[in-house]
Every structure is written in C-alpha cells, then in structure tokens.
Amino acid sequence: MRSALRRAISSVRWYVRELTDESAYDRYVAHVGADHPDTPAPSRREFERMRTDRQEKDPRQGFRCC
C-alpha cells in the first residue's frame, strides 16, 4: 500500500513540476554537464534571470497585454 502511495505522490510531483516548468533548471544543468563539461552551471537565480531576459526580448513569449 505504501509503495503504491509513494509512486502516486511521485507521479503527481513529477507532473506538477513539468506543468509549471519547475524542472527546466534541472534539465539545463544536465545539458550543461553533458554538452559543456568545462563550463560551470549557473545558479538557479542566474538561470531564471537569463530565462526571463530571453523571454522579454522575444515578443512571441507573451510579455505583452494583447
């Protein structure tokens, strides 16, 4: 019973993280580690700042009212 409950909770947690894009940083760190091993990965704060800056520069990303 506990095993099934743990799996269910784990699945819900995974789904919510993917839905809210909370796992984007983890995917980015894995990418940097695999493709650019000599480059240090940015902190989560730096990553979120880079991502926000990139979204604000691109008008298709939705930072406008209409």
N, C-alpha and C positions, 0 to 999 in steps of 0.2 A: 504494500500500500504506500509506504513512504517513498519507495523508488518511483512509483508512478506519479506521485505528487511532485517530487523533485523534478522529474522530466517535464511535467506540465508547467511548473513555475519557470524552469529554464527556457522552455519554448516561448512562453509569454514574454519573458525578459528579452529574449533574442528578437522577437517580433517588434516589441516597443522600441528597442534600440535601433533597429533597421528603419522603422517607420519615422522616427524622429531624427534620423541621421546621426545619432549619438555615436555610432560605431565608425564614422568617417575618419576620425583621428587614428583609431586603431588600424584601419586599412592603410592609411597614409604612412604610418610608422613602419608597417610591414613592407610597403612598397619601397620606402627609402632604404630600409635594411637590406632588401633583396637586390634592388637595382643600383643603388648608390651606397655601397658599404662604407666608403671613406667619408661620407657626408653625415654629420650628426643630425639627428631628427630634431625638429623644433619642439619647443614645449607646447602643451595644449593651448595655452594662451596665444602664443605666436601663430600657431596653426589657425586658430579661429580668427585672428586678425587678418592673416593672409587671405583666408576664405571670404571674409566679409568685404575686404578691399576688392577682391576679384569680382564678387557679386555686384558691388556698387558700380564698378566700371562697365559692366555689361548690362545694357538696357533690357535685355531679354530675361534677366534674372528676377524681375518683379519688384524692384525698389522704386516704384512709381505708383501713383494712385490710380491711373486709368490705362 
